Amino acid sequence: MRSANSSEGTRRGLPPHAPDRAGSGRAAPDRAGCEGGAQSTLNGATLNGATSFGSLAAMETRAARVLPRAVRDNLNGAAGAERTAQWNETDFDRLALVPRIFRDVRRRSVSTMLLGREAALPLALSPVAFASLFHPQGDVAAASASRKTGAPYCASLMSNASIEEMASVGGEGVWFELFSCGPQDFIAPLLDRIRAAGCDTLVIAGGLSAPGLRPRDAQNRFALGGAAARAAFLYHNLPDLVAHPRWLYNILMRTKRITLPNIAPPGETDASLDRRFDYLRREILAGATTWDDVRRLRDAWAGKLVVKGVMTPDDALEAAALGADAVIVSNYGGRQLDGVASSISALPAIADALAGRAAAILLDGGVRSGRDVVKAIALGADGCMVGRPWCRALASGGEPALVEMASIFRTEIDNAMALIGVSEIGDIDRRFCRLA
């Protein structure tokens, strides 16, 4: 991992949240409006036949228009009162970058090493289930954009494309996320598929022992598993779905049959979507994955192993002791448990605990600009992951918008590096970030 050079002003990380902030009911500040590269084009301009948005805010606005309310709420919503999701973003605003002057920064590079491979920028795309709800190309577009931009893409066990299809278009930049380590008659053949597809980075997600309680999804009757639940969803949302004819056309006519090709009961390769959902609930998510299971997975997997959901130094040290190549500091975008601390506030202590160890650190949650990436790196991360931003880009313009999103992040990271006085990602440390 990177050296977490610290100063006294940032060693303890972010201070506790003020009590009235969580309970005030005030909406989180809108940070999207300030996002966009220094070299960005005008919002909505057309460039080489594709729409150029110029900023992440423009992509978010476009996605809000094209997605039905239920799908939009599933993407933007979170657990409980959504405080953790808000903190993930607003806690970045409590951090200030610290510029140093009279530095020669004429030759800069935003490339870095992520899990033993050079990445064009310190950014990766987080795993997302059912990306085909946002665009017909879904996961395949994300994998293809990964190859074009040099930003790794982590596919989900619940991706709508097979690991073989994603790896064929994404190459070595495709990672794969598991929800549990069992049952063995399912996991062992899946690991064989992942290896055969050429994917050498496996992410095991912890902290998923129960589904998150998301009020927006409940209100919208959002459900994809079970014929009765899908019928209730369609009946409840039919007027809004009809009001989004392009999305409806894409789902009905352009999207491949929505299924879960990476999840199937042993011997049932042609299983229906409902059968796959049932197997996921009964056999995969119901199992209690422990550190002993992670140890066995480490023994069975010769490639890179990453542990996701780490929010404490103790869990980070446990993962490193078991041979994990990296940890992902993540509260799953606040979608699992509300009231959990923000990912960025948990990062400094975890970076301190892993100082001098080989395990890399990725930060997932609340990253909405290249400046956020620089702040996270300053506090000890090797790179960041984004989920909602890439889904919004996908919904707004498919693969070209994903490529542009990565370009915006790259421009913002490069611009921030120039203005704080560093030329290499590895030169960014806690001297360049403090509490605002």
N, C-alpha and C positions, 0 to 999 in steps of 0.2 A: 504494500500500500504506500501511498504518498506520505511523506513526512508531514506530521501535523504540528508544525512550528507554531507555538501559541504565545499570545501575550496575555497579561493578567486581565485585560478588559474583556477578553472573549473566552477565556478558559472554561468558565462555568456555563457557557452556552447562553440561551435565551432565558430571561427571568420568567417566573410563573405568570400565567395569564391573570389579568386583573379580574376580580370576581364579577364586576358589573359588565365586563365585555361579553362573557359567555351568555349571560342571562338577560341582556338588554333587549334582545329581539331585533337589534339593528342589523341591517344587511351588511355583509362584508363589503369593503371598498371595491369598486370596480377597477381592477388592475389591468384589464385587457386593453383599455383604451390607449395605454402608453406603449404597447408592444408594436414593434416593427423595425426592420433594419434601416440603417443609415442610407443604404443604397436602394431602398424599396421603391417600387413603382406606385402609380396612382391606383387606389382601390378599384377593382373591377376592370382594369385595363386589359386589353387582349394582346398577348405576346406570342408570336409563332403559333397561332391557332388555339392556344389555351388561355384560359382566364388567369390573369395575374392579380392576386389579391393585395400584395404589398405589405400586409401585416397579419398577425394572428388574430387581431380583433376583427378584421374584415372577414376572415374565415369563420370565426365564431358567429358573426352576424348572419352570414350566408347559411351556415348549418342550421341556425335557429329557424330560418325561413323554410328550408326544404324538408326538415324532419317533422313528422307528426309529434304532437305534444307528448304522447306516451313514450315514444322512442327518445325524444329530446330529454325528457325527465329522467329516463333510465340512465342516460349518459351523464347528465349534469347533477343528478341527485346523489344523495348519500344517506347514511344511516341516521336515525333519530332526528334531532333538530339540526343536523348537518354542521354542528360547531367544529368538529375535527376537520371537515373538508374546508371550512372557512379558515381555520387556523393554519392549515397547510399553505395557504396562499398569503394571508395577512402577516404571518410571522416572517416571511421574506421581506416585507415592507419595514419590519423593525430592525433590519440589518442595513448598514450603510457601507458602500465601498469606500476605500481610503486610497486616493490617488497619490502617487509619488511622481515628482517632477524631474525634469532634466535627465531622462533616461533615453537611451537610444533604442527605439522600438520600430525602426524602419523595416526590419526583417522579422516578421511574426509568423507563428504557426499555431493553429488551433488543433492540430492532430495530436493524438495521444495513444497510449497503449491501454486497451481494455481486454482483460482476460487473455493476455498473451498475444493479441493481434493488434496491429495498428488500425485505429479508427480515425476517420477523417475529421471527426469532432467528438468531444466528450459527451455524446448523447446517444441514447438507445430508446427504441420504442417499446413500451410496456405491453405485456400480454393483455388482450381484451377478448372477451367472449362474444360470439355472434357479430363480428364486424360487418357481415353482409347486410345487417340491418341499416347500416349507414351508407353503403354504396355497393352496387352489384359485384365489383371486383374484390371488395373486402380484404381478407388476409393476403390474397395473392398480390394486390396492389401494394400493400405494406411491405411484403417481402421483396418485391421488385424495386420499390423505392429505396429500400435498404441497400441493395446492391449498387444503385446509381449514386447514392449520397454518401455511402461509407458509414452510415449509422446503423448499428446492429438492430435487428428486430427479434423480439422474443414472442414466439407463437404460444398460444394458449392451448391447453388440453381441450378446451371448448371452442377452438377455432372452427370455422365452417369449411376450411380447406384441409386436405390431408397434409401431414408432415412431408410426404414425398413431393407434393405439388409445390408447397411453399419453399422447400429447400432447392427444388429444381430451378426456380426463378430468383431466389435470394442468395444462393450459394452459401459460403462459409459464415456469412453474417447472420444466419438464422439460428436462434436459440430456441429451446423448448421448455415450457413450464409444466410441471406436474403438481397436482393438488394433494397427493398422498403417495405413500410407498407401497400400496397394496390394492387389491389382492395380487399375489405373485403370479397366478395364471393369467392375469391381465397385464401386469407391469413388465414381466420378463419379455413377452413378445413385442410389447410396445418399445422397450429399450432397443430391441433388435431392429425394429423399423427405423427408429431415430438414428441409430448408428449407420444403417445401410443407406439412409438418405443423405449422409454426409454431415450431419449436425453433431458437433462435438461439445456443445455447452448445454448443460441440463440445469434447470432451476427448480428447486423444490420449495413450495410455498407453505409456510407455517402460519398458524393462526386462523385456519379456515374450518375449525371443528363445528361451527354452526353458521347458518346463513345470516347475513346482515339484515336487520329490520329497517327497510327503507319505505317511509311513508308515501313518497311519491309513487313508487311502484304499486303499493297496495291501493292507493286511491285510483290509479289508472287501470287496475286489474291486470297489470303487466305479467304475462306468463307465456312461455313457449312450450312447456312440457305438459302433455295431457290434452286430449281432444276437447274435453269439457272446459278446461281452463282457457284454451285458445279461443273457443267459441264465446266464452264470457268476455274475453279481451276484445274480440272483434265487435261484439254487440255493444259493449260499453263505449268503444272509441270510434265506431263506424262513421259518424259525421265528420270527425276530424281527419280520419284516414282518407275519406272521399275528398276532403278539402285540400289534400296533397296528392294530386293525380300523378305527378311525375314519380314521386316515391312509390306510390301504389303500383304504377306500371313497372318500375324497376323490380319490385319484389315479385310481382306476378309473372313478368315476361322475360326479364334479363338476368335475374339471380338464379343460380343453380338451386336445385332443391335444398332448402335449409336443413342441414343435418349435422351430425357430430362424427365426422369420419375417423377421428382419432380415438373414439370411445365405442367399444363394441364388446358385448359379452363374449367370452371365449368361444370360438367356433361359429359365431353369428355375424359374419361380415356383412350380410344384407339386412341387418336389424333395422327396424323402423326408428324414427326419431323418438317416439314415446318409449320404446324398449331401451334405447340408449340412455334416455333421461332416467328411467327407472333404475337401470344398472348403476348409473352415476350416483344416484341418491343412496341406494341400498348397499352397494359394495365398495364404492370408492370413497365417497365423502363420509360415510358412516364409520369407517375404520378409524381407530385412534392411532395416528402416526406419532411416534416418539423419537427421541434422539437415537435410540438403538436402531430404529428403522432407517434413520438417516445414515447411521454408520454402515449398515448393510448396503444401502444404496451407494455409498462412497466406494465400498469394496467391489460392487458390481459394475460401476461405471468408470471407465478408464479416462474419459474426457474431463472437461472442466465441470465442477459442481458448484452451484451457487445457492445459498440459502436466503430466501426472501421472507420478509415480515419481521426482521430483527429490529427491535426498538429499545433494547437495553444492552449495556456493556456485557453483562453475564451471558446473554444468549449469543452475542457476537463472539465472545471467547470460546463458548461451547462449540460453535460452528467451526471456528478456526482450529480448535483442538481435534475435531473429527476429520480435518483435512479439506474443508471447504476452500475453494479458490477465491471466493468472494462472498460478501454479504450484501443484501439490498436492504437499506434502512427504509422501511415502508409501513404505513398503516392502511394500505390499499385504498388510498384516496379518500379515507373516511367512510368507505362503503361498508365496512364490517361492523365496527363498534364506535359509536359516538362518544365523545369525551376523552378519547385518547389524545396524547400530546401530538403536536405536529411532527412530521418527519424531520424537518430542518432543526427543530429544537432538540431532538434526540441525537442528532449527528455528532456534535462535538465530543460528548462523553464516549461514544462508540469509537470515534477516531482515536481518542486518547488511549482507550483500552487496547486497540489493535496496533498501536504505534510499534514499529519494528517487526511486525509479523508480515507474513507473505500475503495474507488475504487482502484483496482489494475491497473497496467500499463504493457502492452505488447508492445514490439518493433518489427515492421515488416518492412524489407527492408534492403538489403545489408549484411545480416548476412551470412558469409561464413566459419566460423570456431568457435570452442569453445572459442577461445580467444575473438572473437567479442561478444559472449554471455556474457563473464565476463565483458567486457568494458561497454556493455549496462546496465548490472545490477549495475555496479559501478556508472553510471549516473542516476540511479533511476528506472530502469525497474525491474519488478518482474520476467520476463522471455522474451523469444524471439520467433518469428515465422519465419519459412523458407518456401519459395515457390519453386523457381527454383532449389535449391539443392535437394529437395525430388523428383521433377519431373525427374531430371537427373539420380538420383539413380534408380527410377522406370524404366526409359528407358534402363538403363544399365544392370539391372539384376532382375527386378521385386521385389517381397516382400523380398527375402533374402538380396538384396542390400539396401532396405529401413531399414531393421533391422541393417545392418552393418553401414549405415550412422549415425543412432542414436548412435551406439556404438562409432563411431569416435568422434562425438560431445561430448559424455560423457567422453571419454578418454582425450580429449583436455581441457574440462572444469576442470576436476579433476587435470590434470597436471598444468594448470595455477593457480589454487587455491593453490596447494602445493608450487609453486615457488613464489607466491606473499605473502604467509604466512597466509592463512585463511583456516579454517576447515569446515565452513558452508556457504551456499549461503547467509544467512541473515547477515553474517559478512562483505560482500563485500559492500563498499561504495566509495565515491568520493576520499577518501584518496589514493585509489589504482589505480587511473586513472588521467592522465593529458594530456594536449596538447603536442604532440611530438616536 
